[in-house]
Amino acid sequence: MTETAKTALVTGASRGLGKALARLLAQDGWRLVIDARGAPALEAAARELDAAGAADVIAAAGDIADPAHRAALAAAVRGAGGLDLLVNNASTLGTAPLPRLAGYPVPDLERAFRTNTLAPLALIQAFLPALRERGGAVLNITSDAAVENYATWGGYGATKAALEQLSNVLAAEEPAVAVWWADPGEMRTAMLREAGEDADAAPPPEEAAAALHRLITRRAPSGRYRAADLAAAR
């Protein structure tokens, strides 16, 4: 294990954007703590990340909305020696097919807020002391649905809008920590397909991951970013 390696916790790292970004960090020699709900896919991702050059890979399967799982992630991070980067990528689409707000099941929306907004905040709270000490960073993955009025995307968009405002205030409150909230744009992912969109026409998540990787390596100022803008400014 490389003692000088930086450590990142990437949630939702078994597929899509989380896995693609974790792979880029692995190639840079980061130590990784990764999480996802499905153990087999997460274990396969861990093997890929190890082969890609990660200093170490710790995989912990579970649901970030579960306090016991968040405690397990905190223990894994302590075992890795601390944290330099928290990537809150795991999220849920909520009710699918996407309903209009007039008929959105409120219990489903409550569950979506627990996963997309409250769980990321709980992880931030758990790791802020280490991130302050190490001059670390928080990357919260958001969506254009947080700021646009797309019909049927109101529930998911509301959870991401709340995450954006939490990020905005966190950036003001924690000057020693870089806080980024980033819209990756449409990606060829299972979530987009589940939403009923033409996922095959969207770019692969590796494109957005490359843009967000530049955000991390350049340690951009705290703020809201779009992967498309980061890619254009390359």
Helices and strands as residue ranges (DSSP letters): E 7-11, H 16-27, E 31-36, H 39-52, E 56-61, H 67-79, E 85-88, G 101-103, H 106-113, I 114-118, H 119-134, E 137-141, G 144-146, H 154-173, E 178-183, H 190-194, G 199-201, H 205-217, E 223-226, H 227-232
